Structure formats: C-alpha cells, structure tokens
C-alpha cells in the first residue's frame, strides 16, 4: 500500500470510536506487513500514536466552543442588563447632585487624598449608611418578593426614619422617587403600583431598588452588590471633584473598597432589622453641617 494511501486511511478512521479505529489499523498493518520497510512501520506507528491526541484536542475544542456559544442563560442576561442600566451613573435619579456629607469632610480636612478618602468610605460602608441602606434593600426585596404589603410598609417607614439629617433625607427620598417613576415609565412590572401605594412612607432609594428588583425577578445577591458598587462609585465621583482626585486615583480608591463592598453585602444578607445601627458619628455630623456650609457644589 502506498504511503499516501496509508495516511489517508488513518485520517479517515479518526472519526471512528477509538477501539474500532485501532482494530482496523492493526488489521491493515498485518495484511501489508511483508511489503513494508522498517522506516514505513515507524512512520505509521508514530501516526497512530498521535491519533488519540488529535481526537481529544478536537473534542476539547468543540466543548469550549459550545460553552462560549451558549453564554449567559436568557434569564441571567436579562437580570444583568437591568442591573447595569438601573445602577449606572447614566440612570437619571440625580445621584451626581449629592455627596452624602463628603463635601463638608473635605472642607474640614478629614478627606484630603486617596488614603483618607478610602478610610472615610470604608467606615461609611461597614459602620454607617452603607450597611444600613444595604440591609433595608434586603428586607424590602424579600417583603416585595413575598407580596407582604404590611412588612414592606414597616421596612419603608423604618428606612425613612433612619436618615440622620434633612439633606440626607432629601437625597435618598428624591432618588427613590425618581427610581420608581422611571421604572414605572420604562421598566414597569406587574404589582409595582400596588406595592408603592401600600407604603405610607416615601420609598427611600435602597427600598425602591429592592422592590423593583424583586418584582422583575432579579436575584437579590447581585442586586445588593451592584447597589453598593453604585453607591461607592457615586461617593468617589463626588470626592474626585472636591479633593480633587485624578481618574487613576479614583479607580485606585474603588479597588481599595472592593473587599469592603463584598463584606458589607454578605453581612447585610444575614442581618435582621434589629442589627441596624450606625457608628459613624463624624460622617453624620458632616451631613448635618453641610446644610449651613457657605460654599457648596452638592445638595448633601
């Protein structure tokens, strides 16, 4: 058998199951063995040895391509799309107008660079409004998911009463109202109007996000993480104009707070309303003093 024909035969049998392939090749070698030289046998043996590798590599490549082609499931893709939209700086809830007291902290000299900013925001996340807002979001989400109008109203009232200053209340209620209005107009969900009407207190921002996410079936854990990321990003954006910080330093601050965001989210997922509390007196004082600050860029 000419060498070219032998190679063609080997290539064709690579599509067979491996056992049948080996039997076929060995039978062929037995028939032509008297006419083969040692060099030919060595060549064929080498070719056979590479066949499983080729078959395995082809199988792995097909599996990888199939996985890449599948991508996200439809439900996961829809949830990600909504979160990226709702919690984007471009979503028109007016977050750029507020600094949550950071403006006074900069004027007072508490925040002067990336290190002091990261320390300030780390405390706000873990021991201040970050943790409280995250906890309210979790409980509002679960109440809306369960269809509990009474429990949702209790969460909404407590969240509205928990705000420490007039300007912070303006900030969170304005953003909450805008979030509900835009969601109703562009991202409406069945039951949203009834949920809002059942609450006697205005829905503050984290409560509004929790309710809308629950009614859209977006999972709680990614909703909470995305909310905290958006909150920290807005704080850093305000600080970048006040300190000021460059774009690279702003990203470094975001990197420094990655672990704090994850820790706060995990803690809030397991917190009860009895666990709520704040230990960031200086940040609360900054929010109060911002009301009488002489020169201001932000509304809080």
C-alpha positions as protocol buffer text, in pm:
chain_id: "A"
residue {
  index: 1
  type: UNK
  ca { x: 0 y: 0 z: 0 }
}
residue {
  index: 2
  type: UNK
  ca { x: 149 y: 338 z: -96 }
}
residue {
  index: 3
  type: UNK
  ca { x: 237 y: 568 z: 194 }
}
residue {
  index: 4
  type: UNK
  ca { x: -13 y: 838 z: 79 }
}
residue {
  index: 5
  type: UNK
  ca { x: -298 y: 587 z: 78 }
}
residue {
  index: 6
  type: UNK
  ca { x: -199 y: 467 z: 423 }
}
residue {
  index: 7
  type: UNK
  ca { x: -206 y: 822 z: 563 }
}
residue {
  index: 8
  type: UNK
  ca { x: -545 y: 884 z: 400 }
}
residue {
  index: 9
  type: UNK
  ca { x: -682 y: 571 z: 564 }
}
residue {
  index: 10
  type: UNK
  ca { x: -553 y: 683 z: 906 }
}
residue {
  index: 11
  type: UNK
  ca { x: -712 y: 1027 z: 868 }
}
residue {
  index: 12
  type: UNK
  ca { x: -1048 y: 875 z: 778 }
}
residue {
  index: 13
  type: UNK
  ca { x: -1064 y: 645 z: 1078 }
}
residue {
  index: 14
  type: UNK
  ca { x: -1006 y: 926 z: 1328 }
}
residue {
  index: 15
  type: UNK
  ca { x: -1382 y: 976 z: 1330 }
}
residue {
  index: 16
  type: UNK
  ca { x: -1441 y: 615 z: 1446 }
}
residue {
  index: 17
  type: UNK
  ca { x: -1460 y: 510 z: 1810 }
}
residue {
  index: 18
  type: UNK
  ca { x: -1105 y: 453 z: 1932 }
}
residue {
  index: 19
  type: UNK
  ca { x: -1133 y: 71 z: 1975 }
}
residue {
  index: 20
  type: UNK
  ca { x: -1270 y: 16 z: 1623 }
}
residue {
  index: 21
  type: UNK
  ca { x: -1006 y: 251 z: 1486 }
}
residue {
  index: 22
  type: UNK
  ca { x: -717 y: 60 z: 1643 }
}
residue {
  index: 23
  type: UNK
  ca { x: -853 y: -281 z: 1526 }
}
residue {
  index: 24
  type: UNK
  ca { x: -892 y: -150 z: 1171 }
}
residue {
  index: 25
  type: UNK
  ca { x: -540 y: -10 z: 1154 }
}
residue {
  index: 26
  type: UNK
  ca { x: -380 y: -319 z: 1307 }
}
residue {
  index: 27
  type: UNK
  ca { x: -560 y: -545 z: 1058 }
}
residue {
  index: 28
  type: UNK
  ca { x: -436 y: -329 z: 771 }
}
residue {
  index: 29
  type: UNK
  ca { x: -79 y: -340 z: 901 }
}
residue {
  index: 30
  type: UNK
  ca { x: -96 y: -721 z: 927 }
}
residue {
  index: 31
  type: UNK
  ca { x: -203 y: -751 z: 563 }
}
residue {
  index: 32
  type: UNK
  ca { x: 69 y: -524 z: 427 }
}
residue {
  index: 33
  type: UNK
  ca { x: 347 y: -613 z: 673 }
}
residue {
  index: 34
  type: UNK
  ca { x: 550 y: -832 z: 428 }
}
residue {
  index: 35
  type: UNK
  ca { x: 586 y: -540 z: 188 }
}
residue {
  index: 36
  type: UNK
  ca { x: 675 y: -277 z: 449 }
}
residue {
  index: 37
  type: UNK
  ca { x: 1018 y: -146 z: 540 }
}
residue {
  index: 38
  type: UNK
  ca { x: 1119 y: -63 z: 896 }
}
residue {
  index: 39
  type: UNK
  ca { x: 1106 y: 312 z: 818 }
}
residue {
  index: 40
  type: UNK
  ca { x: 748 y: 278 z: 694 }
}
residue {
  index: 41
  type: UNK
  ca { x: 642 y: 89 z: 1007 }
}
residue {
  index: 42
  type: UNK
  ca { x: 800 y: 357 z: 1226 }
}
residue {
  index: 43
  type: UNK
  ca { x: 614 y: 631 z: 1037 }
}
residue {
  index: 44
  type: UNK
  ca { x: 279 y: 454 z: 1068 }
}
residue {
  index: 45
  type: UNK
  ca { x: 333 y: 383 z: 1437 }
}
residue {
  index: 46
  type: UNK
  ca { x: 409 y: 748 z: 1500 }
}
residue {
  index: 47
  type: UNK
  ca { x: 94 y: 850 z: 1313 }
}
residue {
  index: 48
  type: UNK
  ca { x: -119 y: 609 z: 1516 }
}
residue {
  index: 49
  type: UNK
  ca { x: 27 y: 739 z: 1841 }
}
residue {
  index: 50
  type: UNK
  ca { x: -89 y: 1091 z: 1761 }
}
residue {
  index: 51
  type: UNK
  ca { x: -449 y: 996 z: 1677 }
}
residue {
  index: 52
  type: UNK
  ca { x: -590 y: 992 z: 2035 }
}
residue {
  index: 53
  type: UNK
  ca { x: -426 y: 1328 z: 2100 }
}
residue {
  index: 54
  type: UNK
  ca { x: -583 y: 1474 z: 1788 }
}
residue {
  index: 55
  type: UNK
  ca { x: -921 y: 1326 z: 1875 }
}
residue {
  index: 56
  type: UNK
  ca { x: -903 y: 1452 z: 2234 }
}
residue {
  index: 57
  type: UNK
  ca { x: -791 y: 1802 z: 2130 }
}
residue {
  index: 58
  type: UNK
  ca { x: -1072 y: 1821 z: 1875 }
}
residue {
  index: 59
  type: UNK
  ca { x: -1325 y: 1712 z: 2137 }
}
residue {
  index: 60
  type: UNK
  ca { x: -1198 y: 1970 z: 2387 }
}
residue {
  index: 61
  type: UNK
  ca { x: -1209 y: 2246 z: 2126 }
}
residue {
  index: 62
  type: UNK
  ca { x: -1567 y: 2161 z: 2034 }
}
residue {
  index: 63
  type: UNK
  ca { x: -1669 y: 2162 z: 2401 }
}
residue {
  index: 64
  type: UNK
  ca { x: -1504 y: 2501 z: 2460 }
}
residue {
  index: 65
  type: UNK
  ca { x: -1669 y: 2650 z: 2152 }
}
residue {
  index: 66
  type: UNK
  ca { x: -2010 y: 2516 z: 2253 }
}
residue {
  index: 67
  type: UNK
  ca { x: -1975 y: 2667 z: 2602 }
}
residue {
  index: 68
  type: UNK
  ca { x: -1870 y: 3002 z: 2461 }
}
residue {
  index: 69
  type: UNK
  ca { x: -2158 y: 2997 z: 2215 }
}
residue {
  index: 70
  type: UNK
  ca { x: -2415 y: 2929 z: 2487 }
}
residue {
  index: 71
  type: UNK
  ca { x: -2307 y: 3228 z: 2702 }
}
residue {
  index: 72
  type: UNK
  ca { x: -2548 y: 3352 z: 2968 }
}
residue {
  index: 73
  type: UNK
  ca { x: -2890 y: 3199 z: 3003 }
}
residue {
  index: 74
  type: UNK
  ca { x: -3171 y: 3427 z: 2889 }
}
residue {
  index: 75
  type: UNK
  ca { x: -3285 y: 3499 z: 3245 }
}
residue {
  index: 76
  type: UNK
  ca { x: -2931 y: 3575 z: 3365 }
}
residue {
  index: 77
  type: UNK
  ca { x: -2868 y: 3805 z: 3071 }
}
residue {
  index: 78
  type: UNK
  ca { x: -3191 y: 3996 z: 3136 }
}
residue {
  index: 79
  type: UNK
  ca { x: -3105 y: 4038 z: 3505 }
}
residue {
  index: 80
  type: UNK
  ca { x: -2756 y: 4163 z: 3426 }
}
residue {
  index: 81
  type: UNK
  ca { x: -2889 y: 4403 z: 3164 }
}
residue {
  index: 82
  type: UNK
  ca { x: -3137 y: 4555 z: 3409 }
}
residue {
  index: 83
  type: UNK
  ca { x: -2883 y: 4593 z: 3690 }
}
residue {
  index: 84
  type: UNK
  ca { x: -2628 y: 4758 z: 3460 }
}
residue {
  index: 85
  type: UNK
  ca { x: -2897 y: 5001 z: 3345 }
}
residue {
  index: 86
  type: UNK
  ca { x: -3067 y: 5081 z: 3677 }
}
residue {
  index: 87
  type: UNK
  ca { x: -2745 y: 5133 z: 3871 }
}
residue {
  index: 88
  type: UNK
  ca { x: -2548 y: 5308 z: 3601 }
}
residue {
  index: 89
  type: UNK
  ca { x: -2446 y: 5672 z: 3659 }
}
residue {
  index: 90
  type: UNK
  ca { x: -2645 y: 5746 z: 3344 }
}
residue {
  index: 91
  type: UNK
  ca { x: -2973 y: 5630 z: 3500 }
}
residue {
  index: 92
  type: UNK
  ca { x: -3148 y: 5962 z: 3574 }
}
residue {
  index: 93
  type: UNK
  ca { x: -3201 y: 5954 z: 3950 }
}
residue {
  index: 94
  type: UNK
  ca { x: -2979 y: 6256 z: 4012 }
}
residue {
  index: 95
  type: UNK
  ca { x: -2709 y: 6080 z: 4213 }
}
residue {
  index: 96
  type: UNK
  ca { x: -2442 y: 6320 z: 4081 }
}
residue {
  index: 97
  type: UNK
  ca { x: -2604 y: 6604 z: 4280 }
}
residue {
  index: 98
  type: UNK
  ca { x: -2524 y: 6456 z: 4622 }
}
residue {
  index: 99
  type: UNK
  ca { x: -2207 y: 6390 z: 4821 }
}
residue {
  index: 100
  type: UNK
  ca { x: -2355 y: 6241 z: 5143 }
}
residue {
  index: 101
  type: UNK
  ca { x: -2161 y: 6492 z: 5354 }
}
residue {
  index: 102
  type: UNK
  ca { x: -1825 y: 6435 z: 5184 }
}
residue {
  index: 103
  type: UNK
  ca { x: -1818 y: 6798 z: 5075 }
}
residue {
  index: 104
  type: UNK
  ca { x: -1802 y: 6915 z: 5436 }
}
residue {
  index: 105
  type: UNK
  ca { x: -1548 y: 6641 z: 5520 }
}
residue {
  index: 106
  type: UNK
  ca { x: -1317 y: 6778 z: 5251 }
}
residue {
  index: 107
  type: UNK
  ca { x: -1357 y: 7136 z: 5374 }
}
residue {
  index: 108
  type: UNK
  ca { x: -1292 y: 7028 z: 5733 }
}
residue {
  index: 109
  type: UNK
  ca { x: -973 y: 6848 z: 5631 }
}
residue {
  index: 110
  type: UNK
  ca { x: -1095 y: 6495 z: 5712 }
}
residue {
  index: 111
  type: UNK
  ca { x: -1062 y: 6386 z: 5349 }
}
residue {
  index: 112
  type: UNK
  ca { x: -753 y: 6517 z: 5171 }
}
residue {
  index: 113
  type: UNK
  ca { x: -624 y: 6236 z: 4948 }
}
residue {
  index: 114
  type: UNK
  ca { x: -689 y: 5882 z: 4831 }
}
residue {
  index: 115
  type: UNK
  ca { x: -586 y: 5724 z: 5163 }
}
residue {
  index: 116
  type: UNK
  ca { x: -812 y: 5939 z: 5381 }
}
residue {
  index: 117
  type: UNK
  ca { x: -1097 y: 5904 z: 5131 }
}
residue {
  index: 118
  type: UNK
  ca { x: -1070 y: 5524 z: 5134 }
}
residue {
  index: 119
  type: UNK
  ca { x: -1071 y: 5522 z: 5516 }
}
residue {
  index: 120
  type: UNK
  ca { x: -1375 y: 5752 z: 5530 }
}
residue {
  index: 121
  type: UNK
  ca { x: -1573 y: 5549 z: 5278 }
}
residue {
  index: 122
  type: UNK
  ca { x: -1473 y: 5218 z: 5436 }
}
residue {
  index: 123
  type: UNK
  ca { x: -1627 y: 5338 z: 5763 }
}
residue {
  index: 124
  type: UNK
  ca { x: -1941 y: 5463 z: 5587 }
}
residue {
  index: 125
  type: UNK
  ca { x: -1980 y: 5127 z: 5418 }
}
residue {
  index: 126
  type: UNK
  ca { x: -1926 y: 4897 z: 5713 }
}
residue {
  index: 127
  type: UNK
  ca { x: -2049 y: 5104 z: 6007 }
}
residue {
  index: 128
  type: UNK
  ca { x: -2269 y: 5375 z: 5860 }
}
residue {
  index: 129
  type: UNK
  ca { x: -2521 y: 5444 z: 5588 }
}
residue {
  index: 130
  type: UNK
  ca { x: -2376 y: 5183 z: 5351 }
}
residue {
  index: 131
  type: UNK
  ca { x: -2462 y: 4891 z: 5578 }
}
residue {
  index: 132
  type: UNK
  ca { x: -2798 y: 5039 z: 5679 }
}
residue {
  index: 133
  type: UNK
  ca { x: -2905 y: 5102 z: 5319 }
}
residue {
  index: 134
  type: UNK
  ca { x: -2792 y: 4752 z: 5219 }
}
residue {
  index: 135
  type: UNK
  ca { x: -2998 y: 4598 z: 5500 }
}
residue {
  index: 136
  type: UNK
  ca { x: -3307 y: 4797 z: 5405 }
}
residue {
  index: 137
  type: UNK
  ca { x: -3266 y: 4685 z: 5044 }
}
residue {
  index: 138
  type: UNK
  ca { x: -3251 y: 4319 z: 5150 }
}
residue {
  index: 139
  type: UNK
  ca { x: -3563 y: 4338 z: 5366 }
}
residue {
  index: 140
  type: UNK
  ca { x: -3758 y: 4542 z: 5110 }
}
residue {
  index: 141
  type: UNK
  ca { x: -3665 y: 4289 z: 4840 }
}
residue {
  index: 142
  type: UNK
  ca { x: -3781 y: 3994 z: 5049 }
}
residue {
  index: 143
  type: UNK
  ca { x: -4106 y: 4165 z: 5151 }
}
residue {
  index: 144
  type: UNK
  ca { x: -4187 y: 4252 z: 4789 }
}
residue {
  index: 145
  type: UNK
  ca { x: -4097 y: 3902 z: 4673 }
}
residue {
  index: 146
  type: UNK
  ca { x: -4332 y: 3753 z: 4931 }
}
residue {
  index: 147
  type: UNK
  ca { x: -4608 y: 4001 z: 4847 }
}
residue {
  index: 148
  type: UNK
  ca { x: -4615 y: 4131 z: 5203 }
}
residue {
  index: 149
  type: UNK
  ca { x: -4761 y: 4481 z: 5190 }
}
residue {
  index: 150
  type: UNK
  ca { x: -4757 y: 4520 z: 5568 }
}
residue {
  index: 151
  type: UNK
  ca { x: -4397 y: 4410 z: 5613 }
}
residue {
  index: 152
  type: UNK
  ca { x: -4286 y: 4627 z: 5321 }
}
residue {
  index: 153
  type: UNK
  ca { x: -4458 y: 4928 z: 5475 }
}
residue {
  index: 154
  type: UNK
  ca { x: -4278 y: 4861 z: 5805 }
}
residue {
  index: 155
  type: UNK
  ca { x: -3941 y: 4850 z: 5625 }
}
residue {
  index: 156
  type: UNK
  ca { x: -4019 y: 5168 z: 5428 }
}
residue {
  index: 157
  type: UNK
  ca { x: -4120 y: 5360 z: 5743 }
}
residue {
  index: 158
  type: UNK
  ca { x: -3812 y: 5250 z: 5935 }
}
residue {
  index: 159
  type: UNK
  ca { x: -3582 y: 5332 z: 5644 }
}
residue {
  index: 160
  type: UNK
  ca { x: -3727 y: 5682 z: 5610 }
}
residue {
  index: 161
  type: UNK
  ca { x: -3695 y: 5744 z: 5985 }
}
residue {
  index: 162
  type: UNK
  ca { x: -3337 y: 5619 z: 5995 }
}
residue {
  index: 163
  type: UNK
  ca { x: -3192 y: 5904 z: 5788 }
}
residue {
  index: 164
  type: UNK
  ca { x: -2983 y: 6131 z: 6020 }
}
residue {
  index: 165
  type: UNK
  ca { x: -3021 y: 6471 z: 5851 }
}
residue {
  index: 166
  type: UNK
  ca { x: -3257 y: 6678 z: 5641 }
}
residue {
  index: 167
  type: UNK
  ca { x: -3027 y: 6683 z: 5340 }
}
residue {
  index: 168
  type: UNK
  ca { x: -2966 y: 6309 z: 5350 }
}
residue {
  index: 169
  type: UNK
  ca { x: -3341 y: 6259 z: 5361 }
}
residue {
  index: 170
  type: UNK
  ca { x: -3378 y: 6483 z: 5057 }
}
residue {
  index: 171
  type: UNK
  ca { x: -3109 y: 6279 z: 4883 }
}
residue {
  index: 172
  type: UNK
  ca { x: -3249 y: 5933 z: 4946 }
}
residue {
  index: 173
  type: UNK
  ca { x: -3619 y: 6016 z: 4903 }
}
residue {
  index: 174
  type: UNK
  ca { x: -3558 y: 6213 z: 4582 }
}
residue {
  index: 175
  type: UNK
  ca { x: -3356 y: 5930 z: 4433 }
}
residue {
  index: 176
  type: UNK
  ca { x: -3610 y: 5673 z: 4549 }
}
residue {
  index: 177
  type: UNK
  ca { x: -3898 y: 5864 z: 4395 }
}
residue {
  index: 178
  type: UNK
  ca { x: -3708 y: 5912 z: 4068 }
}
residue {
  index: 179
  type: UNK
  ca { x: -3615 y: 5543 z: 4058 }
}
residue {
  index: 180
  type: UNK
  ca { x: -3978 y: 5437 z: 4099 }
}
residue {
  index: 181
  type: UNK
  ca { x: -4106 y: 5691 z: 3845 }
}
residue {
  index: 182
  type: UNK
  ca { x: -3855 y: 5593 z: 3577 }
}
residue {
  index: 183
  type: UNK
  ca { x: -3905 y: 5223 z: 3644 }
}
residue {
  index: 184
  type: UNK
  ca { x: -4282 y: 5265 z: 3611 }
}
residue {
  index: 185
  type: UNK
  ca { x: -4243 y: 5457 z: 3285 }
}
residue {
  index: 186
  type: UNK
  ca { x: -3977 y: 5245 z: 3117 }
}
residue {
  index: 187
  type: UNK
  ca { x: -3937 y: 4921 z: 3316 }
}
residue {
  index: 188
  type: UNK
  ca { x: -4283 y: 4864 z: 3458 }
}
residue {
  index: 189
  type: UNK
  ca { x: -4358 y: 4541 z: 3642 }
}
residue {
  index: 190
  type: UNK
  ca { x: -4686 y: 4386 z: 3748 }
}
residue {
  index: 191
  type: UNK
  ca { x: -4773 y: 4481 z: 4104 }
}
residue {
  index: 192
  type: UNK
  ca { x: -4540 y: 4781 z: 4128 }
}
residue {
  index: 193
  type: UNK
  ca { x: -4817 y: 5040 z: 4168 }
}
residue {
  index: 194
  type: UNK
  ca { x: -4986 y: 4832 z: 4436 }
}
residue {
  index: 195
  type: UNK
  ca { x: -4660 y: 4791 z: 4628 }
}
residue {
  index: 196
  type: UNK
  ca { x: -4589 y: 5165 z: 4621 }
}
residue {
  index: 197
  type: UNK
  ca { x: -4946 y: 5254 z: 4719 }
}
residue {
  index: 198
  type: UNK
  ca { x: -4932 y: 5016 z: 5017 }
}
residue {
  index: 199
  type: UNK
  ca { x: -4645 y: 5215 z: 5174 }
}
residue {
  index: 200
  type: UNK
  ca { x: -4743 y: 5516 z: 5381 }
}
residue {
  index: 201
  type: UNK
  ca { x: -4386 y: 5647 z: 5390 }
}
residue {
  index: 202
  type: UNK
  ca { x: -4198 y: 5758 z: 5078 }
}
residue {
  index: 203
  type: UNK
  ca { x: -3974 y: 5486 z: 4939 }
}
residue {
  index: 204
  type: UNK
  ca { x: -3613 y: 5580 z: 5003 }
}
residue {
  index: 205
  type: UNK
  ca { x: -3360 y: 5483 z: 4739 }
}
residue {
  index: 206
  type: UNK
  ca { x: -3246 y: 5138 z: 4868 }
}
residue {
  index: 207
  type: UNK
  ca { x: -3607 y: 5034 z: 4936 }
}
residue {
  index: 208
  type: UNK
  ca { x: -3711 y: 5140 z: 4585 }
}
residue {
  index: 209
  type: UNK
  ca { x: -3426 y: 4940 z: 4428 }
}
residue {
  index: 210
  type: UNK
  ca { x: -3513 y: 4634 z: 4635 }
}
residue {
  index: 211
  type: UNK
  ca { x: -3882 y: 4645 z: 4540 }
}
residue {
  index: 212
  type: UNK
  ca { x: -3822 y: 4692 z: 4166 }
}
residue {
  index: 213
  type: UNK
  ca { x: -3554 y: 4421 z: 4152 }
}
residue {
  index: 214
  type: UNK
  ca { x: -3780 y: 4173 z: 4332 }
}
residue {
  index: 215
  type: UNK
  ca { x: -4076 y: 4238 z: 4101 }
}
residue {
  index: 216
  type: UNK
  ca { x: -3851 y: 4191 z: 3797 }
}
residue {
  index: 217
  type: UNK
  ca { x: -3715 y: 3863 z: 3935 }
}
residue {
  index: 218
  type: UNK
  ca { x: -3356 y: 3988 z: 3950 }
}
residue {
  index: 219
  type: UNK
  ca { x: -3164 y: 3781 z: 4211 }
}
residue {
  index: 220
  type: UNK
  ca { x: -3102 y: 3950 z: 4545 }
}
residue {
  index: 221
  type: UNK
  ca { x: -2727 y: 3895 z: 4589 }
}
residue {
  index: 222
  type: UNK
  ca { x: -2615 y: 4057 z: 4260 }
}
residue {
  index: 223
  type: UNK
  ca { x: -2870 y: 4337 z: 4311 }
}
residue {
  index: 224
  type: UNK
  ca { x: -2721 y: 4417 z: 4651 }
}
residue {
  index: 225
  type: UNK
  ca { x: -2362 y: 4404 z: 4525 }
}
residue {
  index: 226
  type: UNK
  ca { x: -2443 y: 4626 z: 4226 }
}
residue {
  index: 227
  type: UNK
  ca { x: -2624 y: 4874 z: 4452 }
}
residue {
  index: 228
  type: UNK
  ca { x: -2326 y: 4906 z: 4687 }
}
residue {
  index: 229
  type: UNK
  ca { x: -2087 y: 4940 z: 4393 }
}
residue {
  index: 230
  type: UNK
  ca { x: -2302 y: 5223 z: 4255 }
}
residue {
  index: 231
  type: UNK
  ca { x: -2316 y: 5389 z: 4598 }
}
residue {
  index: 232
  type: UNK
  ca { x: -1938 y: 5381 z: 4642 }
}
residue {
  index: 233
  type: UNK
  ca { x: -1882 y: 5495 z: 4283 }
}
residue {
  index: 234
  type: UNK
  ca { x: -2102 y: 5799 z: 4342 }
}
residue {
  index: 235
  type: UNK
  ca { x: -1915 y: 5888 z: 4663 }
}
residue {
  index: 236
  type: UNK
  ca { x: -1582 y: 5860 z: 4483 }
}
residue {
  index: 237
  type: UNK
  ca { x: -1712 y: 6067 z: 4192 }
}
residue {
  index: 238
  type: UNK
  ca { x: -1807 y: 6346 z: 4434 }
}
residue {
  index: 239
  type: UNK
  ca { x: -1469 y: 6327 z: 4608 }
}
residue {
  index: 240
  type: UNK
  ca { x: -1282 y: 6336 z: 4276 }
}
residue {
  index: 241
  type: UNK
  ca { x: -1426 y: 6685 z: 4215 }
}
residue {
  index: 242
  type: UNK
  ca { x: -1384 y: 6806 z: 4572 }
}
residue {
  index: 243
  type: UNK
  ca { x: -1033 y: 6693 z: 4678 }
}
residue {
  index: 244
  type: UNK
  ca { x: -969 y: 6681 z: 4375 }
}
residue {
  index: 245
  type: UNK
  ca { x: -855 y: 6337 z: 4256 }
}
residue {
  index: 246
  type: UNK
  ca { x: -747 y: 6226 z: 3912 }
}
residue {
  index: 247
  type: UNK
  ca { x: -920 y: 5946 z: 3724 }
}
residue {
  index: 248
  type: UNK
  ca { x: -650 y: 5694 z: 3812 }
}
residue {
  index: 249
  type: UNK
  ca { x: -665 y: 5773 z: 4182 }
}
residue {
  index: 250
  type: UNK
  ca { x: -1043 y: 5741 z: 4169 }
}
residue {
  index: 251
  type: UNK
  ca { x: -1002 y: 5390 z: 4031 }
}
residue {
  index: 252
  type: UNK
  ca { x: -746 y: 5309 z: 4298 }
}
residue {
  index: 253
  type: UNK
  ca { x: -997 y: 5415 z: 4563 }
}
residue {
  index: 254
  type: UNK
  ca { x: -1255 y: 5184 z: 4407 }
}
residue {
  index: 255
  type: UNK
  ca { x: -1004 y: 4897 z: 4416 }
}
residue {
  index: 256
  type: UNK
  ca { x: -931 y: 4962 z: 4785 }
}
residue {
  index: 257
  type: UNK
  ca { x: -1302 y: 4931 z: 4866 }
}
residue {
  index: 258
  type: UNK
  ca { x: -1372 y: 4611 z: 4674 }
}
residue {
  index: 259
  type: UNK
  ca { x: -1335 y: 4387 z: 4980 }
}
residue {
  index: 260
  type: UNK
  ca { x: -1539 y: 4626 z: 5196 }
}
residue {
  index: 261
  type: UNK
  ca { x: -1826 y: 4620 z: 4945 }
}
residue {
  index: 262
  type: UNK
  ca { x: -1828 y: 4239 z: 4943 }
}
residue {
  index: 263
  type: UNK
  ca { x: -1811 y: 4219 z: 5323 }
}
residue {
  index: 264
  type: UNK
  ca { x: -2095 y: 4470 z: 5367 }
}
residue {
  index: 265
  type: UNK
  ca { x: -2312 y: 4286 z: 5116 }
}
residue {
  index: 266
  type: UNK
  ca { x: -2257 y: 3950 z: 5288 }
}
residue {
  index: 267
  type: UNK
  ca { x: -2328 y: 4099 z: 5629 }
}
residue {
  index: 268
  type: UNK
  ca { x: -2649 y: 4268 z: 5510 }
}
residue {
  index: 269
  type: UNK
  ca { x: -2778 y: 3945 z: 5355 }
}
residue {
  index: 270
  type: UNK
  ca { x: -2774 y: 3787 z: 5701 }
}
residue {
  index: 271
  type: UNK
  ca { x: -2880 y: 4091 z: 5906 }
}
residue {
  index: 272
  type: UNK
  ca { x: -3213 y: 4144 z: 6078 }
}
residue {
  index: 273
  type: UNK
  ca { x: -3371 y: 4485 z: 6127 }
}
residue {
  index: 274
  type: UNK
  ca { x: -3259 y: 4461 z: 6490 }
}
residue {
  index: 275
  type: UNK
  ca { x: -2897 y: 4460 z: 6368 }
}
residue {
  index: 276
  type: UNK
  ca { x: -2932 y: 4808 z: 6219 }
}
residue {
  index: 277
  type: UNK
  ca { x: -2716 y: 5080 z: 6366 }
}
residue {
  index: 278
  type: UNK
  ca { x: -2458 y: 5343 z: 6281 }
}
residue {
  index: 279
  type: UNK
  ca { x: -2126 y: 5424 z: 6443 }
}
residue {
  index: 280
  type: UNK
  ca { x: -2007 y: 5692 z: 6201 }
}
residue {
  index: 281
  type: UNK
  ca { x: -2075 y: 5999 z: 6411 }
}
residue {
  index: 282
  type: UNK
  ca { x: -1829 y: 6215 z: 6218 }
}
residue {
  index: 283
  type: UNK
  ca { x: -1998 y: 6132 z: 5886 }
}
residue {
  index: 284
  type: UNK
  ca { x: -2341 y: 6209 z: 6032 }
}
residue {
  index: 285
  type: UNK
  ca { x: -2204 y: 6538 z: 6165 }
}
residue {
  index: 286
  type: UNK
  ca { x: -2067 y: 6617 z: 5820 }
}
residue {
  index: 287
  type: UNK
  ca { x: -2412 y: 6563 z: 5673 }
}
residue {
  index: 288
  type: UNK
  ca { x: -2566 y: 6799 z: 5931 }
}
residue {
  index: 289
  type: UNK
  ca { x: -2306 y: 7071 z: 5890 }
}
residue {
  index: 290
  type: UNK
  ca { x: -2328 y: 7065 z: 5514 }
}
residue {
  index: 291
  type: UNK
  ca { x: -2670 y: 7231 z: 5550 }
}
residue {
  index: 292
  type: UNK
  ca { x: -2502 y: 7555 z: 5664 }
}
residue {
  index: 293
  type: UNK
  ca { x: -2183 y: 7528 z: 5461 }
}
residue {
  index: 294
  type: UNK
  ca { x: -2114 y: 7862 z: 5292 }
}
residue {
  index: 295
  type: UNK
  ca { x: -1991 y: 7740 z: 4950 }
}
residue {
  index: 296
  type: UNK
  ca { x: -2139 y: 7417 z: 4816 }
}
residue {
  index: 297
  type: UNK
  ca { x: -2128 y: 7217 z: 4494 }
}
residue {
  index: 298
  type: UNK
  ca { x: -2362 y: 6941 z: 4612 }
}
residue {
  index: 299
  type: UNK
  ca { x: -2709 y: 6918 z: 4764 }
}
residue {
  index: 300
  type: UNK
  ca { x: -2596 y: 6699 z: 5055 }
}
